Amino acid sequence: MDEFTQVRTFLKVVEAGSFSAAAREASAVSSVARQVKSLEDELGARLLNRNSRNLSLTEAGRRLYERASTIVSDFDSIKSEIKSLQEEVKGVLRVSLRPTAGASFIIPALPKLVEQYPELTVDVTLTDERRDLIANNIDVAVWLGVLPDAEIVARRISPTRRIVCGSTAYFRKHGVPRDPEELRNHQCIVFVAPTYDNRWRFTKGEEYKEIEVKGPVRADNGIVLLGCALADMGLIVVPDYMVRHHIADGTLMKVLNDYTVAPHTDHADLFAVYASSRGLSRKVRVFVDFLVEIFAEVN
């Protein structure tokens, strides 16, 4: 029997006024008496003066009762708060999002989430870096591509279909490429990351082409790529959800539509990742479901 349980039993005896009254809650007089005796043995002090009719606190018992009552009450209070946090969607949720997916798609959808859960505060970090979830106190992260062999839980939230696009002003000046080979004569804004290079890979049926591209800017951030395209600086390869509004309003135009394009050989699915499914709070589950839902609408 752990000491904390013994202390709880001692408090019940004092508050009930007798072993028998306390035992009516605990179901056994002998068990209650043994727990108090065991606690006295552990502390090396008598806590209760008792006879067949009455109980009274010793000096040691009085001090223990005063201090332990506060400690147990505080513990019960925080236990209730933690249980509430686990079961309710409230408090701070720390999320790490890729800049491209976060700024262009996830963040614009957040009003729907916070309106539904007004006691929830979403603490957002935008980064392409795969940060250690535990060390950085991250509840949920959105990662792209092949996942590391690590102790994380991942849920696939979307495939990522990439497209080649540029501004209509750029195409008026430089022409529209009809074949991937023509990209060698165009300005191309290249994404820079460990698994990326300056080759864009195209497939159409059994046809496969790797085209080495170049341009005036390289960047490790999709938002920079988009900014360059909107500034008429060249062509970019980005996820379609990132530019769908710009394509719809005619600011950008996608090209080489007959081809599937990828800037690297790995797959490009998006995943929601979190440290563990054990003891997973409801706010984490709600946020992951929210991600799945909004990407399902796009796909």
C-alpha positions in Angstrom: 0.0 0.0 0.0 1.6 3.4 -1.0 2.0 6.1 1.6 -0.3 8.5 -0.2 -3.2 6.0 0.1 -2.4 5.6 3.8 -2.4 9.3 4.3 -5.8 9.6 2.6 -7.1 6.8 4.9 -5.7 8.7 8.0 -7.5 11.9 6.9 -10.8 10.0 6.5 -10.5 8.5 10.0 -9.9 11.9 11.5 -12.8 13.5 9.6 -15.2 10.6 10.2 -14.3 10.5 13.9 -13.7 6.8 14.1 -12.3 3.8 12.3 -15.7 2.3 11.9 -17.2 5.4 10.3 -14.2 5.7 8.0 -14.5 2.0 7.2 -18.1 2.4 6.0 -16.6 4.2 3.0 -13.6 1.9 2.7 -15.6 -1.3 3.3 -13.4 -2.8 6.0 -12.5 -1.7 9.5 -9.4 -4.0 9.7 -8.1 -2.6 6.5 -8.5 1.0 7.7 -6.8 0.2 11.0 -3.9 -1.6 9.3 -3.3 1.4 7.0 -3.1 3.9 9.8 -0.9 1.5 11.9 1.4 1.1 8.8 1.6 4.9 8.4 2.5 5.3 12.1 5.2 2.7 11.7 6.6 4.4 8.7 6.7 7.8 10.4 7.9 6.3 13.7 5.2 8.3 15.6 1.8 7.7 17.1 -0.8 9.7 15.2 -4.0 8.9 17.0 -4.8 8.2 20.7 -7.6 5.7 20.7 -9.7 3.7 23.0 -13.0 1.8 22.5 -15.0 4.9 22.3 -12.9 7.9 21.2 -10.1 9.0 18.9 -7.9 12.1 19.4 -5.0 13.5 17.5 -1.5 13.4 19.0 0.8 16.4 18.3 2.3 14.5 15.4 -1.1 13.5 14.1 -2.3 17.1 14.3 0.6 18.4 12.3 0.2 15.7 9.7 -3.5 16.3 9.4 -3.0 20.1 8.9 -0.3 19.7 6.2 -1.7 16.6 4.5 -5.2 18.0 4.2 -3.9 20.9 2.1 -1.6 18.6 0.0 -4.4 16.1 -0.7 -6.9 18.8 -1.5 -4.4 20.5 -3.9 -3.6 17.2 -5.5 -7.3 16.4 -6.1 -7.9 19.8 -7.5 -5.0 19.6 -10.0 -6.1 16.0 -10.9 -9.5 17.4 -11.8 -8.0 20.2 -13.8 -5.8 17.8 -15.8 -8.7 15.4 -16.4 -10.6 18.4 -17.7 -7.8 19.4 -20.0 -7.6 15.9 -21.4 -11.3 15.7 -22.0 -12.1 19.2 -23.1 -10.9 21.3 -26.0 -9.3 24.2 -24.2 -6.0 25.7 -23.1 -2.9 26.1 -25.3 -2.3 23.9 -28.3 1.3 24.3 -29.7 1.5 23.4 -33.4 4.4 23.5 -35.9 3.3 24.0 -39.5 5.2 24.1 -42.8 5.1 27.7 -44.0 3.6 26.8 -47.4 0.7 24.7 -46.1 0.3 26.8 -42.9 0.2 30.3 -44.3 -1.7 29.5 -47.5 -4.2 26.9 -46.3 -4.3 25.9 -42.7 -4.2 29.3 -41.0 -7.0 30.7 -43.2 -9.2 27.8 -42.0 -8.4 28.4 -38.3 -11.3 30.8 -37.6 -13.7 27.8 -38.1 -11.8 25.9 -35.4 -11.5 28.6 -32.8 -15.1 29.7 -33.3 -16.1 26.1 -32.5 -13.8 25.9 -29.5 -13.5 29.4 -28.0 -11.5 28.3 -25.0 -8.7 26.9 -27.2 -5.6 29.0 -28.0 -3.5 27.8 -31.0 0.2 28.7 -30.6 1.5 28.5 -34.2 5.1 28.2 -35.4 5.9 28.2 -39.1 9.0 26.3 -40.1 10.2 23.7 -42.7 12.5 22.3 -40.0 11.5 19.0 -38.4 11.9 19.9 -34.8 12.0 17.5 -31.9 8.4 17.4 -30.7 9.2 16.7 -27.0 12.2 19.0 -26.7 10.3 21.9 -28.2 7.0 21.2 -26.4 5.1 20.7 -29.7 1.7 19.1 -29.6 1.2 18.6 -33.3 3.4 19.2 -36.3 2.8 19.0 -40.0 5.6 17.3 -41.9 6.1 16.6 -45.6 7.6 13.6 -47.2 9.3 10.5 -45.9 9.0 10.2 -42.1 12.0 9.4 -39.9 12.2 6.1 -38.1 11.4 7.7 -34.8 9.1 7.2 -31.9 6.3 9.4 -33.3 2.7 8.8 -34.3 1.8 10.0 -37.8 -1.5 10.4 -39.6 -1.5 11.0 -43.4 -3.6 14.1 -44.0 -3.1 14.7 -47.7 -1.2 13.7 -50.8 0.6 16.6 -52.4 0.1 17.3 -56.1 2.6 19.7 -57.4 2.3 21.9 -60.5 4.5 24.2 -62.6 3.2 27.7 -62.7 4.2 31.3 -63.3 2.6 34.7 -63.7 0.7 35.6 -66.8 2.9 38.7 -67.1 6.0 36.4 -67.2 4.5 34.2 -69.9 3.6 37.2 -72.0 7.2 38.2 -72.0 8.9 34.8 -72.2 6.4 32.5 -73.8 4.6 29.4 -72.4 6.7 26.2 -72.3 5.0 23.3 -74.1 7.5 20.6 -73.2 9.7 20.2 -70.0 12.8 20.5 -72.2 11.9 24.2 -72.9 12.4 24.9 -69.2 16.1 25.1 -69.8 15.5 28.4 -71.5 13.3 29.8 -68.7 13.9 31.4 -65.3 13.0 28.9 -62.6 12.9 29.6 -58.9 14.4 26.6 -57.1 13.5 25.2 -53.7 16.5 24.4 -51.5 16.4 21.6 -48.9 18.5 18.5 -48.0 16.6 16.1 -50.3 16.1 18.6 -53.1 18.4 19.6 -56.0 18.0 21.8 -59.1 16.4 19.1 -61.2 12.6 18.9 -61.8 11.4 15.5 -62.6 8.5 15.0 -65.1 6.5 11.8 -65.9 3.8 11.2 -68.5 2.8 7.6 -68.8 6.1 5.8 -69.3 7.9 8.9 -70.3 10.3 10.3 -67.7 12.5 13.5 -67.9 14.8 15.1 -65.5 15.4 18.8 -66.3 18.2 20.8 -64.8 16.8 24.3 -64.1 18.2 27.6 -63.0 17.0 31.0 -62.1 17.8 34.3 -60.3 16.6 33.1 -56.8 16.8 29.9 -54.7 14.9 29.6 -51.4 14.2 27.2 -48.6 10.7 28.5 -48.1 7.7 28.0 -50.3 6.3 31.5 -49.5 9.4 33.0 -51.0 8.9 30.9 -54.2 5.3 32.2 -54.4 6.4 35.8 -53.9 9.0 35.5 -56.7 6.4 34.0 -59.1 3.9 36.8 -58.3 6.7 39.3 -58.9 7.1 37.9 -62.5 10.6 36.5 -61.8 10.1 33.0 -63.1 8.5 29.6 -62.8 7.9 27.6 -59.6 7.0 24.1 -58.6 4.6 24.2 -55.7 1.7 22.3 -54.2 -1.5 23.1 -56.1 -3.4 24.1 -52.9 -0.8 26.9 -52.4 -1.7 28.7 -55.6 -5.3 27.7 -56.4 -6.7 31.1 -55.6 -4.0 32.9 -57.7 -4.7 30.6 -60.6 -8.5 31.1 -60.2 -8.1 34.9 -60.4 -5.7 34.7 -63.3 -2.6 36.1 -61.6 -0.8 32.8 -62.1 -1.1 30.2 -64.8 -0.2 26.5 -64.6 1.7 24.9 -67.5 2.8 21.4 -68.6 -0.5 20.1 -67.4 0.0 16.7 -69.1 2.9 15.9 -66.8 3.3 15.0 -63.2 6.1 17.0 -61.7 8.3 16.5 -58.6 11.4 18.4 -57.4 12.8 15.3 -55.8 12.4 11.5 -55.9 10.7 11.0 -52.5 7.0 11.0 -52.1 5.4 14.3 -50.9 2.5 13.4 -48.7 1.6 15.6 -45.8 1.4 14.1 -42.3 0.2 15.3 -38.9 2.7 14.0 -36.3 2.6 13.9 -32.6 4.7 12.3 -29.8 2.4 9.5 -28.7 -1.1 8.2 -28.9 -1.1 7.2 -25.2 -2.9 9.8 -23.1 -3.6 11.9 -26.2 -5.6 14.9 -25.2 -8.9 15.7 -27.0 -7.6 19.0 -28.3 -4.8 17.2 -30.2 -7.4 14.7 -31.6 -9.7 17.6 -32.6 -6.9 19.5 -34.3 -5.7 16.4 -36.3 -9.2 15.7 -37.4 -9.5 19.4 -38.4 -6.4 19.0 -40.6 -7.8 15.9 -42.3 -11.2 17.6 -42.9 -9.8 20.7 -44.5 -7.5 18.8 -46.8 -10.3 16.4 -47.7 -12.2 19.4 -49.0 -9.3 20.4 -51.2 -8.6 16.9 -52.5 
